[in-house]
Amino acid sequence: MSGRVALVGAGPGDPGLLTIRGLRALEAADVIVADRLGARSVLDGLAADGVELSAEVVDVGKLPGHHAVPQDAINELLVTLARDGRRVVRLKGGDPYIFGRGGEELAYCRDRGVDVEVVPGITSAVSVPAIAGIPLTHRGLATTFTVVTGHDQIRSLSGGPDHTVVLLMGVGTLANSATTLARGERGGECPVAIVEDGYGPRQRVTIGTLDTIAHQAAVRGVRSPAVV
């Protein structure tokens, strides 16, 4: 008997932002392979709301700089579970395809003959600024936006003040990112907001400019997870 894998986006961590299709996949699952950010808090929130899931939960959560379960091992785990005839949900924070390595997991499973369904999730790149009252586009102010990873230091990014930049995993490289972006058309006075722990108990917003934000973040002790 062959099982299957569903890559499900858990959203930013609020169970109310999990899609109905994602919830149905969780309810039908035999095993849930869960990330730390977003995924675990959604499972906890569903339980608190009285939603009972019968699936076994395997925690493969990652901390910054420490991978509890290496990606290669996660890939192999999904295939092994599916080949055992299990209905597997790979529950990933945000959306599986937005810096979530969902494409890698999809390709690995399909290359080994495992059927995969993808259930999109609400990415923190959009939802976390929204809860802080920050639209990524606004008529007459911002006409486009770009989502980039701050995991590695950015070297350049085109665009001016009307081009919103959303930086994920960017707290550790914030000073470099701010300096790099200030050199371009945006300039040092371009406004910046950092939203920590969006939808979580530590949610906090820090507002400054490209010239000041790194210092402000240091003074306030800004920590991950955060969206810049």
C-alpha positions in Angstrom: 0.0 0.0 0.0 1.3 3.4 -0.9 0.6 6.5 1.2 0.8 10.1 0.1 2.3 13.4 1.3 0.6 16.8 1.6 2.8 19.9 2.0 0.5 22.2 4.0 1.2 25.8 4.8 0.4 26.6 8.4 0.4 30.3 8.0 2.1 32.7 10.5 1.0 30.8 13.6 -2.6 31.8 14.2 -4.8 28.7 13.8 -7.5 31.1 12.4 -5.3 31.7 9.4 -4.9 28.0 8.5 -7.0 27.3 5.4 -9.9 25.0 5.5 -8.2 22.7 3.0 -5.2 22.6 5.3 -7.4 21.7 8.3 -9.0 18.9 6.4 -5.6 17.5 5.5 -4.6 17.5 9.2 -7.8 15.8 10.2 -7.2 13.0 7.6 -3.5 12.6 8.4 -1.9 9.6 10.1 1.4 11.5 10.7 2.1 15.2 10.9 5.7 16.2 10.3 5.8 19.7 11.9 8.2 22.7 11.8 8.8 24.9 14.8 7.7 28.3 13.5 4.0 28.6 12.7 3.3 24.9 12.5 3.7 24.0 16.2 1.7 27.1 17.4 -1.1 26.2 15.0 -1.3 22.7 16.3 -1.3 24.0 19.9 -4.0 26.6 19.0 -6.2 24.0 17.3 -6.0 21.8 20.4 -6.9 24.7 22.6 -9.9 25.4 20.4 -11.1 21.8 20.9 -10.0 20.4 17.5 -8.9 16.8 18.1 -6.3 15.4 15.6 -5.6 11.7 15.7 -2.3 11.9 13.9 1.1 11.2 15.4 3.1 14.4 15.5 6.8 14.3 14.5 8.7 17.5 15.5 11.5 18.4 13.1 11.6 22.0 14.1 14.6 24.1 13.4 16.1 26.8 15.6 18.3 29.6 14.1 21.7 28.1 13.5 20.7 24.7 14.7 18.9 22.2 12.5 17.2 19.7 14.8 16.6 17.4 11.9 18.7 18.0 8.7 16.7 18.7 5.5 18.0 15.5 3.9 16.6 13.4 6.8 13.3 15.2 6.6 13.0 14.4 2.9 13.8 10.8 3.5 11.4 10.6 6.4 8.5 11.8 4.3 9.2 9.1 1.7 9.6 6.4 4.3 6.4 7.2 6.0 4.5 7.4 2.7 5.9 4.1 1.5 4.6 2.6 4.8 1.2 3.5 3.6 0.8 6.5 5.9 -1.1 9.7 5.0 1.5 12.3 5.8 1.1 16.0 6.3 4.3 18.0 6.2 3.2 21.1 8.1 5.3 24.1 7.3 5.2 27.6 8.7 3.8 30.3 6.3 3.6 29.0 2.8 5.6 25.9 1.7 7.1 27.7 -1.3 8.2 31.0 0.3 11.7 30.3 1.7 10.3 27.1 3.1 12.2 24.5 1.0 8.8 23.1 -0.1 10.0 22.8 -3.7 12.9 20.6 -2.6 10.6 18.3 -0.6 8.1 18.1 -3.5 10.9 17.1 -6.0 12.4 14.6 -3.6 9.1 12.8 -3.0 8.0 12.8 -6.6 11.4 11.6 -7.8 10.8 8.5 -5.6 7.3 7.9 -6.8 5.4 9.4 -3.9 2.3 11.3 -4.6 2.3 14.9 -3.3 -0.4 17.5 -2.8 0.5 21.1 -2.0 -1.8 23.2 0.1 -0.7 26.9 0.1 -0.5 28.9 3.3 -0.6 32.5 4.2 3.0 33.7 4.2 4.3 35.9 7.1 5.7 38.2 4.4 2.2 39.5 3.8 0.3 38.7 7.0 2.7 40.0 9.6 2.9 43.5 8.2 -0.9 43.4 7.8 -1.5 42.8 11.5 0.8 45.7 12.3 -1.3 47.9 10.0 1.3 48.1 7.2 0.1 47.6 3.6 2.8 46.4 1.3 1.2 48.3 -1.6 -0.7 51.6 -1.3 -2.0 53.8 -4.1 0.3 56.8 -4.6 2.9 55.4 -2.1 4.0 51.9 -2.9 3.4 50.3 -6.3 5.2 47.0 -5.8 7.0 44.8 -3.3 9.8 42.2 -3.1 10.3 39.5 -0.6 13.9 38.6 0.1 15.7 36.4 2.7 18.0 38.1 5.1 19.6 34.7 6.0 22.5 35.8 3.9 23.7 39.3 3.6 22.2 41.1 0.6 24.6 42.9 -1.7 22.2 45.1 -3.6 18.5 45.6 -4.4 17.1 47.9 -7.0 14.1 50.2 -6.5 13.2 53.4 -4.8 10.9 54.5 -1.9 7.8 53.3 -3.8 9.2 49.7 -3.8 8.5 47.9 -0.5 11.1 45.4 0.6 10.0 42.6 2.9 13.0 41.0 4.7 12.4 37.5 6.2 14.9 35.9 8.6 16.7 39.3 8.6 17.4 40.2 12.3 21.0 38.9 12.3 21.9 40.7 9.1 19.8 43.8 9.7 22.7 46.3 9.9 24.2 45.2 6.6 20.8 45.2 4.9 19.9 48.7 6.1 23.3 50.1 5.0 23.0 48.3 1.6 19.5 49.6 0.9 20.3 53.1 2.1 23.0 53.4 -0.5 20.4 53.2 -3.3 17.5 55.3 -4.3 15.7 54.8 -1.1 18.2 56.8 1.0 18.8 56.7 4.7 15.5 58.4 5.6 13.4 55.6 4.1 11.1 54.3 6.8 11.5 50.8 8.3 9.3 48.7 10.5 10.3 45.5 12.3 7.4 43.3 13.5 8.5 40.8 16.1 6.6 37.6 16.8 3.6 38.4 14.6 0.4 36.8 15.9 2.3 35.6 18.9 2.4 36.7 22.6 5.5 38.8 22.1 4.2 40.8 19.1 6.0 44.2 19.0 6.6 46.8 16.4 9.8 48.9 16.1 9.7 51.9 13.6 12.7 53.8 12.4 14.6 54.6 9.2 17.3 52.8 7.3 19.8 55.0 9.0 18.5 54.4 12.6 16.9 50.9 12.6 19.9 48.8 13.4 20.7 50.9 16.5 17.1 50.9 17.5 16.9 47.2 17.2 20.0 46.7 19.3 18.7 49.0 22.0 15.3 47.3 22.1 16.7 43.8 21.9 14.8 42.8 18.8 14.7 39.1 18.4 13.6 36.5 15.8 11.1 35.6 14.5 10.6 39.0 13.0 9.6 40.5 9.6 11.4 43.7 8.5 
